[in-house]
Amino acid sequence: MSVALKILKKYWNYDSFRPVQAEIIQHVTEVGNAFVLMPTGGGKSLCFQVPALMMEGMTIVITPLISLMKDQVARLRSLGIKSEAIYSGMTKKDIHRALDNCLTGKIKLLYLSPERLATPLFREYANGFQVDMIVADEAHCISQWGYDFRPAYLNIQEARVLFPEARIMALTASATPEVVNDIMDLLNITDAKMFKLSFLRDNLSYVCRKTHDKRFELLNLVRKVVGTGIVYCRNRRATAEIASFLMSHGISAEFYHAGLDQKKLSDVQRNWMDGKVRVIVATTAFGMGIDKPDVRFVAHLALPASPEEYYQE
């Protein structure tokens, strides 16, 4: 693990790994496929980013959110790690530029949406790629038994055909045993070693309030707790209504859901990340992979569909 520790120190300036991280990195680099079930904030990204720098070829990271890709690639580039992302909304010129860069062998991590894997252009370029690892981030999206099934994630099976020698790492923060088994079967990684970290979070407290007026209970919470926050609603209409309610009481807020165009979604997230907006009111379209240090509360105005969905949020 001396090589992994040197990489960790060089790029992230950490002296040691968190629990399980070192074991995962050693397994995926020396043995093969891995399934990582680790809570949000547990350090999942390092489990594939460090091995990616240890391997000779490129690592492809499949992830469902454009905002997550942009955030991860910007962070990696700021550390001096050559990375690219390809997603909807990019010009053909930018897509070709990114893929051409991957052909040089200098790019260590390529972030893609699952839909991109099946495009003729990607398949054409893929013949010239040396891919050592394929990462299925937010892997619960693969399973029909999961709460956020995304059929395009099944394209990862095609990636396995394109890169038969690549090892597979599937990561998620929430999955029932049924979902885990389904993911392993669909990715054909039943031989993968399972790594599971405790979901107990000492820095979080969970509170359930009985109230006759959810809006003013929320307003009371926002006024008492310092810092930024996320409010989850079950439908798009409610996000707009709650954001408007908070703004009418002097709280800077914006709403976020999958029905908004990509520019609007990017603007809302950027405003919240930059501190221009204090509260983001959203459906489950928001939140995966977000890294913001001053978030102090996450409020649910309705009961999530499952314990796994609640935990993910």
C-alpha positions as CSV (number, residue, x, y, z in Angstrom):
1,M,0.0,0.0,0.0
2,S,3.0,2.3,0.0
3,V,2.2,3.5,-3.6
4,A,-1.4,4.2,-2.6
5,L,-0.3,6.2,0.4
6,K,2.1,8.2,-1.6
7,I,-0.6,9.1,-4.1
8,L,-3.0,10.0,-1.2
9,K,-0.4,12.3,0.3
10,K,0.7,13.8,-3.1
11,Y,-2.8,14.7,-4.4
12,W,-5.0,14.9,-1.3
13,N,-2.4,15.7,1.4
14,Y,-3.8,13.0,3.8
15,D,-1.4,10.8,5.8
16,S,-3.7,7.8,6.1
17,F,-6.9,6.2,4.7
18,R,-10.2,6.0,6.5
19,P,-11.5,2.6,7.7
20,V,-12.0,0.1,4.8
21,Q,-10.6,2.4,2.1
22,A,-7.1,0.8,2.1
23,E,-8.6,-2.7,2.0
24,I,-10.8,-1.8,-1.0
25,I,-8.0,-0.2,-2.9
26,Q,-5.7,-3.1,-2.3
27,H,-8.4,-5.6,-3.4
28,V,-9.4,-3.8,-6.6
29,T,-5.7,-3.3,-7.7
30,E,-4.4,-6.7,-6.8
31,V,-7.4,-9.0,-7.1
32,G,-10.4,-7.7,-9.0
33,N,-14.1,-6.7,-8.8
34,A,-15.5,-5.0,-5.7
35,F,-18.9,-4.0,-4.4
36,V,-18.7,-1.0,-2.0
37,L,-21.6,-0.2,0.3
38,M,-20.5,2.9,2.1
39,P,-22.5,5.8,3.7
40,T,-22.5,9.3,2.1
41,G,-19.4,11.1,3.4
42,G,-17.6,7.9,4.0
43,G,-15.0,8.5,1.2
44,K,-16.3,6.4,-1.6
45,S,-14.6,8.5,-4.3
46,L,-11.1,7.9,-3.1
47,C,-11.8,4.2,-3.3
48,F,-11.7,4.4,-7.1
49,Q,-9.7,7.6,-7.7
50,V,-6.6,6.4,-5.9
51,P,-6.6,3.0,-7.8
52,A,-7.2,4.9,-11.1
53,L,-3.9,6.7,-10.5
54,M,-2.1,3.4,-9.7
55,M,-3.2,1.7,-12.9
56,E,-1.6,2.1,-16.3
57,G,-4.8,2.7,-18.3
58,M,-7.9,4.8,-17.8
59,T,-10.8,4.4,-15.4
60,I,-14.4,5.1,-16.7
61,V,-16.8,6.3,-14.1
62,I,-20.5,6.0,-14.8
63,T,-22.6,8.4,-12.8
64,P,-26.2,9.6,-13.2
65,L,-25.8,13.3,-12.5
66,I,-24.2,16.0,-14.7
67,S,-23.7,18.2,-11.6
68,L,-21.7,15.4,-9.9
69,M,-19.5,14.9,-13.0
70,K,-18.7,18.6,-13.3
71,D,-17.9,18.8,-9.6
72,Q,-15.7,15.7,-9.5
73,V,-13.8,16.6,-12.7
74,A,-13.2,20.2,-11.5
75,R,-11.9,19.0,-8.2
76,L,-9.6,16.4,-9.8
77,R,-8.2,18.9,-12.3
78,S,-7.5,21.4,-9.4
79,L,-5.4,18.6,-7.9
80,G,-3.5,18.1,-11.1
81,I,-5.2,14.9,-12.1
82,K,-6.1,14.7,-15.8
83,S,-9.8,14.0,-16.1
84,E,-12.6,14.5,-18.6
85,A,-16.4,14.3,-18.5
86,I,-18.9,13.8,-21.3
87,Y,-22.6,14.6,-20.8
88,S,-25.6,16.0,-22.6
89,G,-25.5,19.7,-23.5
90,M,-21.8,19.6,-24.6
91,T,-21.1,20.7,-28.2
92,K,-19.8,18.1,-30.6
93,K,-16.5,19.9,-30.7
94,D,-16.1,19.6,-26.9
95,I,-17.1,15.9,-27.0
96,H,-14.6,15.1,-29.7
97,R,-11.9,17.0,-27.8
98,A,-12.6,15.0,-24.7
99,L,-12.5,11.7,-26.5
100,D,-9.4,12.7,-28.4
101,N,-7.7,13.4,-25.1
102,C,-8.6,10.0,-23.9
103,L,-6.9,8.4,-26.9
104,T,-3.6,9.9,-25.9
105,G,-3.5,7.8,-22.8
106,K,-2.9,10.7,-20.5
107,I,-6.5,10.9,-19.1
108,K,-6.8,8.9,-15.9
109,L,-10.5,9.3,-15.3
110,L,-13.4,9.7,-17.8
111,Y,-16.8,10.5,-16.3
112,L,-19.8,9.5,-18.4
113,S,-23.6,9.3,-18.1
114,P,-24.9,5.8,-18.7
115,E,-26.6,6.9,-21.9
116,R,-23.3,7.9,-23.4
117,L,-21.9,4.4,-23.3
118,A,-24.3,3.3,-26.1
119,T,-23.7,6.1,-28.5
120,P,-22.0,5.2,-31.8
121,L,-19.4,7.9,-31.3
122,F,-18.3,6.5,-28.0
123,R,-18.1,3.0,-29.3
124,E,-16.0,4.2,-32.2
125,Y,-13.5,5.8,-30.0
126,A,-13.6,3.0,-27.4
127,N,-11.6,0.7,-29.7
128,G,-8.6,2.9,-29.0
129,F,-9.0,3.2,-25.2
130,Q,-7.0,1.2,-22.6
131,V,-9.5,0.8,-19.8
132,D,-8.4,-0.9,-16.6
133,M,-11.5,-0.2,-14.4
134,I,-15.2,0.6,-14.8
135,V,-16.9,2.2,-11.9
136,A,-20.6,2.1,-11.4
137,D,-21.3,5.0,-9.0
138,E,-24.7,5.3,-7.4
139,A,-25.1,1.6,-8.4
140,H,-28.6,1.3,-7.0
141,C,-29.8,2.9,-10.2
142,I,-29.0,-0.4,-12.0
143,S,-31.6,-2.4,-10.1
144,Q,-35.3,-2.5,-10.8
145,W,-35.7,-3.3,-7.1
146,G,-34.0,0.0,-6.1
147,Y,-35.8,3.3,-5.5
148,D,-34.2,5.1,-8.4
149,F,-34.1,2.7,-11.3
150,R,-32.5,4.1,-14.5
151,P,-32.7,1.7,-17.4
152,A,-29.7,3.3,-19.2
153,Y,-27.5,2.0,-16.4
154,L,-27.9,-1.4,-18.0
155,N,-25.6,-0.1,-20.7
156,I,-22.7,-0.9,-18.3
157,Q,-23.1,-4.4,-19.5
158,E,-22.1,-3.2,-23.0
159,A,-19.1,-1.5,-21.5
160,R,-18.0,-4.9,-20.1
161,V,-18.1,-6.3,-23.6
162,L,-16.1,-3.3,-25.0
163,F,-13.5,-3.7,-22.2
164,P,-13.6,-7.3,-21.1
165,E,-10.3,-7.1,-19.1
166,A,-11.5,-4.2,-17.0
167,R,-12.3,-4.8,-13.4
168,I,-15.6,-3.5,-12.0
169,M,-16.3,-1.5,-8.9
170,A,-19.9,-0.8,-7.9
171,L,-20.6,1.8,-5.2
172,T,-23.7,2.9,-3.5
173,A,-24.7,4.5,-0.2
174,S,-27.9,2.6,0.1
175,A,-29.1,-0.9,-1.0
176,T,-31.1,-3.7,0.4
177,P,-29.6,-7.3,0.1
178,E,-32.1,-7.8,-2.7
179,V,-30.8,-4.8,-4.6
180,V,-27.2,-5.8,-4.0
181,N,-27.8,-9.3,-5.5
182,D,-29.6,-7.8,-8.4
183,I,-26.7,-5.4,-9.2
184,M,-24.2,-8.2,-9.0
185,D,-26.2,-10.3,-11.3
186,L,-26.8,-7.6,-13.9
187,L,-23.1,-6.6,-13.9
188,N,-22.0,-10.2,-13.9
189,I,-19.8,-9.6,-10.9
190,T,-21.1,-12.3,-8.5
191,D,-17.4,-12.9,-7.7
192,A,-17.0,-9.3,-6.4
193,K,-15.9,-8.9,-2.8
194,M,-18.4,-7.0,-0.7
195,F,-17.1,-4.1,1.5
196,K,-19.6,-2.6,3.9
197,L,-19.0,0.3,6.3
198,S,-21.3,1.0,9.2
199,F,-24.1,3.4,8.5
200,L,-24.0,4.9,12.0
201,R,-23.0,8.5,11.7
202,D,-21.9,10.1,15.0
203,N,-22.1,13.6,13.6
204,L,-25.8,13.4,12.6
205,S,-28.9,13.6,14.8
206,Y,-32.3,12.4,13.6
207,V,-35.5,14.2,14.7
208,C,-39.1,13.6,13.9
209,R,-41.6,16.3,14.7
210,K,-45.4,16.0,15.0
211,T,-46.9,19.3,13.8
212,H,-50.2,20.7,12.5
213,D,-48.3,23.1,10.2
214,K,-45.2,21.7,8.4
215,R,-44.4,25.0,6.8
216,F,-44.0,27.0,10.0
217,E,-42.2,24.1,11.6
218,L,-39.7,24.2,8.7
219,L,-39.4,28.0,9.1
220,N,-38.7,27.6,12.8
221,L,-36.0,25.1,12.0
222,V,-34.4,27.3,9.3
223,R,-34.3,30.3,11.6
224,K,-32.8,28.3,14.5
225,V,-30.1,26.3,12.7
226,V,-27.2,28.3,11.3
227,G,-25.8,27.3,7.9
228,T,-27.3,26.0,4.6
229,G,-29.8,23.2,4.1
230,I,-31.8,21.0,1.8
231,V,-35.5,20.5,2.0
232,Y,-36.9,17.4,0.2
233,C,-40.5,17.3,-1.2
234,R,-42.3,14.4,-2.9
235,N,-43.4,16.4,-6.0
236,R,-42.2,19.2,-8.2
237,R,-45.1,21.6,-7.4
238,A,-44.3,21.4,-3.7
239,T,-40.7,22.4,-4.3
240,A,-41.8,25.7,-5.9
241,E,-44.4,26.4,-3.3
242,I,-42.1,25.8,-0.3
243,A,-39.3,27.8,-1.8
244,S,-41.7,30.7,-2.4
245,F,-43.0,30.4,1.2
246,L,-39.4,30.6,2.6
247,M,-38.6,33.6,0.4
248,S,-41.7,35.4,1.6
249,H,-40.3,35.1,5.1
250,G,-36.9,36.5,4.3
251,I,-35.1,33.2,3.7
252,S,-33.1,32.9,0.5
253,A,-34.3,29.8,-1.3
254,E,-34.6,28.2,-4.7
255,F,-36.3,25.0,-6.0
256,Y,-34.8,22.1,-8.0
257,H,-36.5,19.3,-9.8
258,A,-36.0,17.2,-13.0
259,G,-38.6,19.3,-14.9
260,L,-36.3,22.3,-15.1
261,D,-33.9,22.8,-18.1
262,Q,-30.2,22.0,-17.6
263,K,-29.1,25.6,-17.4
264,K,-31.6,26.4,-14.7
265,L,-30.6,23.3,-12.7
266,S,-26.9,24.3,-13.0
267,D,-27.6,27.9,-12.0
268,V,-29.6,26.8,-8.9
269,Q,-27.0,24.4,-7.8
270,R,-24.2,26.9,-8.4
271,N,-26.0,29.6,-6.4
272,W,-26.5,27.2,-3.5
273,M,-22.9,25.9,-3.6
274,D,-21.5,29.4,-3.8
275,G,-23.6,30.5,-0.8
276,K,-25.8,32.9,-2.7
277,V,-28.8,30.8,-1.8
278,R,-29.2,29.4,1.7
279,V,-31.9,26.7,1.2
280,I,-32.5,24.5,-1.8
281,V,-35.9,22.9,-2.0
282,A,-35.8,19.8,-4.1
283,T,-37.1,16.4,-5.2
284,T,-34.9,13.4,-5.2
285,A,-33.4,14.7,-8.5
286,F,-30.9,16.6,-6.3
287,G,-28.3,15.6,-3.8
288,M,-26.2,12.7,-5.0
289,G,-22.5,13.3,-4.6
290,I,-22.8,16.9,-3.4
291,D,-19.9,18.0,-1.3
292,K,-20.6,21.2,0.7
293,P,-19.1,21.7,4.1
294,D,-21.6,24.1,5.7
295,V,-24.8,22.0,5.2
296,R,-26.4,21.8,8.7
297,F,-29.9,20.4,8.1
298,V,-31.8,18.2,5.7
299,A,-35.6,18.4,6.2
300,H,-38.2,16.0,4.7
301,L,-41.7,17.4,4.5
302,A,-43.1,14.0,3.5
303,L,-42.1,10.5,4.2
304,P,-39.7,9.1,1.6
305,A,-40.8,5.9,-0.2
306,S,-38.3,3.7,1.7
307,P,-35.6,3.7,4.4
308,E,-33.0,3.4,1.7
309,E,-34.3,6.5,-0.1
310,Y,-34.4,8.4,3.2
311,Y,-30.8,7.5,4.0
312,Q,-29.7,8.5,0.5
313,E,-31.2,11.9,0.9
